[in-house]
Amino acid sequence: MTTIAAALAGIRADIASNVAAAGRGEDAVTLVAVSKTKPVEAVRGAIAAGQRVFGENRVQEAIAKFEPLRAEGTEIELHLIGPLQTNKVAEAVRSFEVIETLDRPRLAEAVARELAKGQGRLRHVLIEINTGEEEQKAGVLPGDADFFIRDCIDRLRLPVLGLMCIPPQGEEPALHFALLRETARRNGLRILSMGMSADYPIAIRQGATHIRLGTAIFGARPA
């Protein structure tokens, strides 16, 4: 627990330094602690250190881990940062404040139908852009992004506030972050979820509003 608290303190100081160097406001960047595969004890350690925003990849794992904490009265903002299957949409809308991985029409329509029921925690969604156009990776292709964004907002009335991306390994992340930033600017979106443990200083310089860090906080995940 002490290690997690120390890691968070160091990361917060580094975020503040990078934000200041980029000439941005001190509250410009939100840290999303990626707790996927980590036990609830590790999450408790982060909460004790003041962390309240967490990212999880799987709906069922997140529910099992965070609902007991919420039942204790802990205020948490939970982000879904992994792929979402349409048969898990109802549970995701009930359990997450933010879905960051909207990436296809069928999924968008399912989320819209669930939101229309007026139940659940979901406040807004982000659209995942496959900036590297990788076949094995989820996300809307850059060339299709503008149409998909407008369709989600104008036809489906979804609360789309921003974009998310994961740059390809081995490529310069700044190029992908710049592409995401320009796509968001063109569509009037204010949230940019980009940057992870290895590249978040670059993401901050490129305008990230949310960075997703797991390893830097909790240590390496099991292979």
Secondary structure, DSSP 8 states (H G I E B T S, - for coil): -HHHHHHHHHHHHHHHHHHHHTT--TTS-EEEEE-TT--HHHHHHHHHTT--EEEES-HHHHHHHHHHHHHTT---EEEE-S---GGGHHHHHHH-SEEEEE-SHHHHHHHHHHHTTT-SS--EEEEEB-TT--TTS-SB-HHHHHHHHHIIIIIS---EEEEE----TTS-HHHHHHHHHHHHHHTT--EEE---TTTHHHHHHTT-SEEEESHHHH-----
